C-alpha cells in the first residue's frame, strides 16, 4: 500500500497528458481504486497526494519554555570564571616565560633591547580587531646625518636604542594557549623587523 490513502486523490480532473510548461514530460499514475479510473498527473505544481509527515518538535531557546539544567550550567560558568581569574592574576609571569624560549636567534633581540629593558608586554583593552600588535621604535643616541639603519649606524658611531613592545588584547587573550600562540606570532614580527631593518 502507498503512503497516500486512496481517498486522498484529488476530485478535480488534471489537465490532459502532454508536455508541462517547463519542457519535461508529465508522469501519469493510474489510481488503484475501482471508483476512480482517471489518471492522476504528478507533473503539475500541486501534489495530488496530500501525505502528512510527522513534524519535528520545534526547539526553543532557554527563555521560551525549555528547562535548563541550572546546576550544570552554573557550575560550568563558575569554573570558567575561576579559570579566567586565575589566568588574569598570573598573565604577566606567564607571558615572560615563552619570550625567553622564543628568543632562539642567539639572543639577538635580548642583546639589542638590553639597554631599554627588553621586550615590553602591554595588555590593552582597546584592541578589538586583532589579538596582538608588535611595535618597534628606534631612537638614535646621537643625531647624525646617516640614515638610521643598524649596519650604517655601526660604521658612523651612532648607537640606536630599540624599544620593542608586544601589545595584547586583554579581552581576547584569556587562556595560556592563546597567550603562547599570540606571543610567538608577534615575536616573529619583531624578529623580522630587526633582521630586515
Backbone torsions as a table, in degrees:
resi	resn	phi	psi	omega
1	UNK	NA	143.1	179.8
2	UNK	-71.7	168.3	175.1
3	UNK	-71.2	-20.6	-179.6
4	UNK	-96.5	146.1	175.3
5	UNK	-75.9	153.3	176.8
6	UNK	-68.7	-26.8	-178.2
7	UNK	-75.7	-10.1	-175.2
8	UNK	-93.1	8.6	177.2
9	UNK	-72.2	133.4	-176.1
10	UNK	-60.9	147.0	-176.7
11	UNK	-80.8	-29.0	-179.5
12	UNK	-76.9	151.9	-178.9
13	UNK	-86.1	140.1	-179.8
14	UNK	-82.1	169.5	179.6
15	UNK	-66.0	155.5	-178.3
16	UNK	-63.5	155.2	-179.2
17	UNK	-60.5	145.8	-179.3
18	UNK	163.5	177.7	-179.2
19	UNK	-66.8	139.0	178.5
20	UNK	-80.9	176.7	-177.1
21	UNK	-64.9	-20.6	-177.7
22	UNK	-94.1	5.4	176.0
23	UNK	90.3	-2.9	179.1
24	UNK	-94.6	146.0	178.6
25	UNK	-70.3	148.9	179.5
26	UNK	-82.8	145.9	178.6
27	UNK	-104.7	129.4	-178.1
28	UNK	-110.6	138.7	176.9
29	UNK	-121.2	132.6	178.2
30	UNK	-85.5	142.2	179.9
31	UNK	-75.7	145.0	179.5
32	UNK	-89.7	-4.7	-178.7
33	UNK	-83.9	156.3	179.9
34	UNK	-80.3	-21.5	-175.9
35	UNK	-75.8	-37.0	-171.7
36	UNK	-115.6	113.7	179.8
37	UNK	-106.8	5.3	179.3
38	UNK	-79.8	139.5	176.6
39	UNK	-70.9	151.6	179.8
40	UNK	-108.3	128.8	-179.3
41	UNK	-89.4	115.7	177.8
42	UNK	-98.5	4.4	177.3
43	UNK	-86.1	-3.3	180.0
44	UNK	-78.6	171.0	-176.7
45	UNK	-66.6	-39.3	-178.4
46	UNK	-95.1	138.2	-178.0
47	UNK	-77.6	134.5	178.4
48	UNK	-72.9	-22.0	-177.9
49	UNK	-97.6	118.0	-178.8
50	UNK	-99.6	66.5	-179.7
51	UNK	-79.9	141.0	176.3
52	UNK	-107.2	126.0	178.1
53	UNK	-98.0	148.8	177.6
54	UNK	-65.4	133.2	-178.4
55	UNK	-91.1	146.4	177.4
56	UNK	-73.5	142.8	176.0
57	UNK	-68.5	139.3	-178.6
58	UNK	-74.5	138.9	179.2
59	UNK	-93.1	125.4	-178.5
60	UNK	-106.6	158.8	179.4
61	UNK	-72.8	173.7	-176.5
62	UNK	-61.1	-30.2	-178.2
63	UNK	-88.2	1.2	-173.5
64	UNK	-116.2	33.5	172.0
65	UNK	110.7	-15.0	179.0
66	UNK	-84.4	125.9	-178.9
67	UNK	-73.8	129.8	176.7
68	UNK	-93.9	150.1	176.3
69	UNK	-88.0	91.4	-171.4
70	UNK	-63.9	-35.5	-178.3
71	UNK	-61.7	-42.9	-178.8
72	UNK	-71.8	-44.0	-176.9
73	UNK	-70.5	-38.3	178.5
74	UNK	-66.0	-37.1	177.8
75	UNK	-66.6	-40.1	179.3
76	UNK	-68.3	-40.2	178.6
77	UNK	-65.6	-41.1	179.4
78	UNK	-65.0	-39.3	178.9
79	UNK	-66.8	-42.0	178.6
80	UNK	-65.0	-42.2	178.5
81	UNK	-62.5	-40.9	179.0
82	UNK	-66.3	-39.0	177.5
83	UNK	-62.7	-42.4	179.1
84	UNK	-64.8	-40.6	178.4
85	UNK	-63.4	-43.0	177.9
86	UNK	-62.7	-41.1	179.4
87	UNK	-64.3	-46.1	-178.6
88	UNK	-65.3	-29.0	179.3
89	UNK	-70.8	-30.8	-176.9
90	UNK	-121.7	21.8	-176.3
91	UNK	-67.6	-32.5	-179.7
92	UNK	-68.2	-40.9	177.7
93	UNK	-72.0	-34.1	176.9
94	UNK	-66.1	-30.5	-178.1
95	UNK	-76.0	-28.1	-178.3
96	UNK	-73.1	-37.0	-176.3
97	UNK	-62.0	-48.1	179.4
98	UNK	-65.6	-29.1	179.5
99	UNK	-63.9	-38.2	177.9
100	UNK	-65.8	-38.3	179.8
101	UNK	-73.4	-31.1	-176.9
102	UNK	-78.1	-21.2	-177.1
103	UNK	-78.2	75.3	-174.9
104	UNK	-97.4	-1.5	-178.0
105	UNK	-88.6	57.7	-178.7
106	UNK	54.3	34.0	-179.8
107	UNK	54.8	34.6	-178.9
108	UNK	-63.6	-41.7	179.3
109	UNK	-66.5	-37.7	178.8
110	UNK	-65.8	-37.4	178.6
111	UNK	-67.4	-44.1	-177.4
112	UNK	-67.9	-30.3	-176.5
113	UNK	-105.3	13.2	-177.9
114	UNK	-63.5	-38.4	-178.5
115	UNK	-74.8	-17.5	-177.2
116	UNK	-108.1	4.7	176.8
117	UNK	98.9	8.2	178.5
118	UNK	81.5	-165.3	-179.4
119	UNK	-79.1	122.5	177.8
120	UNK	-87.6	142.8	175.0
121	UNK	-114.9	122.3	-177.4
122	UNK	-118.2	130.1	176.4
123	UNK	-95.3	120.7	-174.8
124	UNK	-111.1	139.5	173.9
125	UNK	-97.0	-6.6	-176.6
126	UNK	-95.8	-13.4	177.7
127	UNK	-71.4	121.5	-179.8
128	UNK	-124.2	-30.7	-175.4
129	UNK	-96.0	-6.1	-179.9
130	UNK	-144.1	157.4	-178.4
131	UNK	-82.1	-35.2	-177.9
132	UNK	-152.8	167.7	-179.5
133	UNK	-146.7	136.2	177.2
134	UNK	-105.1	132.9	-179.4
135	UNK	-126.3	138.7	176.4
136	UNK	-129.1	130.5	176.2
137	UNK	-131.7	131.9	178.1
138	UNK	-110.5	135.6	178.8
139	UNK	-131.7	118.7	178.9
140	UNK	-73.4	145.4	179.3
141	UNK	-84.6	-20.7	178.2
142	UNK	-139.4	133.6	-177.8
143	UNK	-71.6	132.8	-179.8
144	UNK	-143.4	160.0	178.1
145	UNK	-85.4	-2.2	179.3
146	UNK	-78.9	136.7	176.5
147	UNK	-58.8	147.1	-175.1
148	UNK	-84.8	91.8	172.6
149	UNK	-135.0	151.4	-171.5
150	UNK	-62.2	-44.8	-177.6
151	UNK	-65.2	-44.3	-178.3
152	UNK	-73.2	-29.5	179.9
153	UNK	-67.6	-34.9	179.2
154	UNK	-67.5	-35.9	178.8
155	UNK	-72.7	-37.0	-173.9
156	UNK	-86.7	-6.6	-179.8
157	UNK	81.3	16.3	178.8
158	UNK	-95.3	128.8	175.3
159	UNK	-97.4	139.3	-178.2
160	UNK	-116.8	131.2	175.4
161	UNK	-95.3	129.4	-179.4
162	UNK	-104.3	126.1	176.5
163	UNK	-111.4	110.3	-178.8
164	UNK	-108.7	132.2	-178.9
165	UNK	-134.6	135.9	170.5
166	UNK	-114.0	118.7	-179.4
167	UNK	-101.5	128.1	-177.2
168	UNK	-117.8	141.0	178.9
169	UNK	-78.4	117.1	-176.8
170	UNK	-66.2	-31.4	-177.0
171	UNK	-76.9	-27.8	-174.7
172	UNK	-96.6	-42.9	-179.1
173	UNK	-81.5	93.6	-176.0
174	UNK	-124.6	12.8	176.4
175	UNK	-145.6	163.8	-177.0
176	UNK	-67.3	-35.4	179.1
177	UNK	-63.7	-45.9	178.4
178	UNK	-64.7	-36.7	179.7
179	UNK	-63.1	-47.7	-177.6
180	UNK	-65.4	-44.5	-178.7
181	UNK	-67.3	-37.5	178.8
182	UNK	-69.7	-41.9	177.4
183	UNK	-61.8	-42.1	178.8
184	UNK	-61.7	-42.3	-180.0
185	UNK	-64.3	-49.2	-178.2
186	UNK	-69.1	-32.6	177.5
187	UNK	-64.7	-36.1	175.7
188	UNK	-62.2	-39.4	176.5
189	UNK	-61.7	-45.6	-179.4
190	UNK	-63.6	-42.3	178.4
191	UNK	-63.4	-39.1	177.6
192	UNK	-64.6	-42.5	177.7
193	UNK	-57.4	-46.5	-175.1
194	UNK	-74.6	-35.3	-179.2
195	UNK	-73.5	-43.1	-177.4
196	UNK	-86.4	-7.0	-179.1
197	UNK	61.0	NA	NA
